[in-house]
């Protein structure tokens, strides 16, 4: 496991965080499971490919298809701005939270310590849910299946929304003249402060080449974070809930501050999580009852 950790750290430093391709990301995770359980025979390690390759391929299709999601309709912009102004204008002086936060916290050319934290929180989106899923796969395939069903359904719901309701984030709205106050896209600024320029370059390339710039509604960054937390809340003591919930809240601040999302995107993302847990939970109970009746 130590060898894997060293190789991963070196690769991250020189190449970047392996987020641009699901096949590469899951390749690293597969190697991690091999290093973690090196005592198992190879046929056991090959089970990872059986269970995970279809999911990785589906994520590849998801990444490719969402890039075309804005071809059907013009992106929605002003209604998102008005929603955030309506919710927070009383506090921000009529501005959207993104512009207010950047005016108070962001200094061009200077990387503050909190921007390092913000960047780490931002990039955790690409690593946290897959890592949690792999750990569940190692420990309990039944729990892994429950987690995957919710994750996959959430991605499908989000992708459908991107096609029928393309929505532009704050940085896009500013660049196209919909926001008068300056907004910078600063989600990867923190890498420079800790010397991981390669990681930042990889994410910047991913943002430019492989993403849909008007896929802001819902925010799957916060939706994934909330889904991962909500999955474990029923089995965690309530005194630990604030610690778990701090993660999606930190992701929310990160996305709004860095110009990636409006607050309304986040709230809709959380609503999608609730809907997914309800729909998938009902489906699981229906299937369980059907199996019992047929037994």
Secondary structure, DSSP 4 states (H G I P E B T S, - for coil): -HHHHHHHHHHHHHT--S-S-HHHHHHHHHHHHHHHTTTS-HHHHHHHHHHHHHHHHHHHHHHHHHTTTTSSSPPB-HHHHHHHHHHHHHHHTSS-HHHHHHHHH-BTTB--HHHHHHHHHHHHTTTHHHHHHHHHHHH-HHHHHHHHHHHHHHHHHHHHHHHHS-B--HHHHHHTTS--S-----TTTHHHHTT-HHHHHHHHHHHHHTS-TTB-SS-HHHHHHHHHHHHHHTTS-GGGHHHHHHHHHHHHHHHHHTTS--HHHHHHHHHHHHHHHHHHHHHHHHHHHHHHHH-
